């Protein structure tokens, strides 16, 4: 039996962050990370296309929490303890400078996730955090307030236990057997599979600012929309997928969306089109893209409005004007399935938040059992928010343990 003061199960972002901060705040504690694979931080490696989207430039807690479909209420207090600005300062103190991109996402100046990985590995070594790779956890027991962790290679004991394994079904099952409630995981960030002649031949086209509604619901989002080989993606879709994760799982990912490509009302759009009919009389509608829409998307919407590439503005009848206004502001698409990012898989589900004390991230069921990151039923939209949850929960766990 290998004895440690603190055992951290999970060699991901939250696990490393907690371990480093525990060891730094209380050097007397012997801290060890158990990682089931032959290397840790694999999700950090692929995050942000290999650049690592460390956090998001949102500095007001009440605004930041709105990016968490699950965990919004629970994270408000923790974000007052450790926030985006604290994350930036933490990395800068360790030689990692971050930059803000136009959309608010924050990356290391190096544009490489390896910078973050190297920082964690160097800090772990500096503070004598032991890392045990290829140690898959098989069982977790508690006897006389001492945690026993049985792995595929050896057994460990510790007074304090941190679970930071992310969306790990095997660990969830172990916690369930101990008495914790696990909410069934479902995908949270995914793209929509759509087969529609309006978009089949224009993958790569981006509509810069759309509004997307799920028909027969009050769920909607806005932002850029990317047309892909399999359907639609980009922030407008991914954000909607996160907030509607539970509902869309229930309907087996078969539903209908309504898109306003220009974020104008139908009447305003119709008025604009009538004005264009009077001013662009001899031009063809097909070649006269309007409302800052990409040319190829505009052309597909024109063809879907009972026009040919030769139709001139002056020739437009009422039916064609009405159809084009509808395609621009109330275009319906049938969604049949989803596609997930295997490397950056995010789920809704995990430990019931009612069973966690969010002042310390300690289990309400077991003394000296703590949670950090996505092991909890907390998830966020894309843009660095899931990592901010990892840093905040990891830091507060460390503060709770090292005091």
QUIFEN-V65212 format. One record per backbone hydrogen bond with DSSP energy under -0.5 kcal/mol. CO is the residue of the C=O (numbers start at 1). NH is the residue of the N-H. If there is no record, write none. Layout:
<<CO	NH> <CO	NH>>
This chain:
<<1	3> <2	157> <4	159> <5	159> <5	160> <6	32> <7	9> <7	162> <8	10> <8	34> <9	164> <11	41> <12	16> <13	17> <14	18> <15	19> <16	20> <17	21> <18	22> <19	23> <20	24> <21	25> <22	26> <26	29> <29	31> <30	5> <30	6> <31	130> <32	8> <33	35> <33	132> <34	10> <35	135> <37	134> <41	45> <42	46> <43	47> <46	49> <46	50> <47	50> <47	51> <47	52> <48	51> <50	113> <51	108> <52	54> <52	108> <55	106> <56	58> <59	61> <60	63> <60	64> <61	65> <63	66> <64	67> <65	68> <67	69> <67	381> <68	72> <70	379> <71	75> <72	76> <73	76> <74	78> <75	79> <76	80> <77	80> <77	81> <78	81> <78	82> <83	87> <84	88> <85	89> <86	90> <87	91> <88	92> <89	93> <90	94> <91	94> <91	96> <92	95> <95	97> <97	109> <99	107> <101	104> <104	57> <105	101> <106	54> <106	55> <107	99> <108	111> <112	115> <112	116> <113	116> <113	117> <114	118> <115	119> <116	120> <117	121> <118	122> <119	123> <120	124> <121	125> <122	126> <123	127> <124	129> <125	128> <128	130> <130	33> <130	132> <131	133> <132	35> <134	136> <136	152> <139	150> <141	148> <143	146> <146	143> <147	149> <147	158> <148	141> <148	150> <149	151> <149	156> <150	138> <150	139> <154	151> <155	2> <156	149> <157	4> <158	147> <160	7> <161	370> <162	9> <162	164> <163	372> <164	12> <166	168> <167	169> <168	172> <169	173> <170	174> <171	175> <172	176> <173	177> <174	178> <175	179> <175	180> <176	179> <180	182> <181	183> <181	352> <183	350> <186	348> <188	190> <189	341> <191	339> <192	194> <192	232> <193	336> <194	196> <196	199> <196	200> <199	202> <202	205> <205	227> <206	208> <207	225> <210	223> <211	260> <212	221> <213	215> <213	258> <214	217> <219	214> <221	212> <223	210> <224	236> <225	207> <226	228> <226	233> <227	204> <230	194> <231	228> <232	192> <233	226> <234	237> <234	238> <235	239> <236	240> <237	241> <238	242> <239	243> <240	244> <242	245> <244	248> <245	249> <246	250> <247	251> <248	253> <249	252> <251	254> <253	255> <253	337> <255	335> <256	215> <257	333> <258	213> <259	261> <259	331> <260	211> <265	269> <266	270> <267	271> <268	272> <269	273> <270	274> <271	275> <272	276> <273	277> <274	278> <275	279> <276	280> <280	283> <280	313> <281	314> <283	313> <285	288> <287	289> <290	293> <294	298> <295	299> <296	300> <297	301> <298	302> <299	303> <300	304> <302	305> <302	307> <303	306> <308	311> <311	285> <311	286> <312	315> <313	316> <317	321> <318	322> <319	323> <320	324> <321	325> <322	326> <323	327> <324	328> <325	329> <326	330> <328	261> <328	262> <330	332> <331	259> <333	257> <333	335> <335	255> <337	193> <339	191> <340	342> <342	345> <346	188> <346	189> <348	186> <350	183> <351	377> <352	355> <353	356> <355	364> <355	365> <356	358> <357	360> <357	361> <357	362> <361	371> <362	357> <366	369> <368	161> <369	363> <370	163> <372	375> <373	376> <375	351> <376	378> <379	70> <381	385> <384	388> <385	389> <386	390> <387	391> <388	392> <389	393> <390	394> <391	395> <392	396> <393	397> <394	398> <395	399> <396	400> <397	401> <398	402> <399	403>>
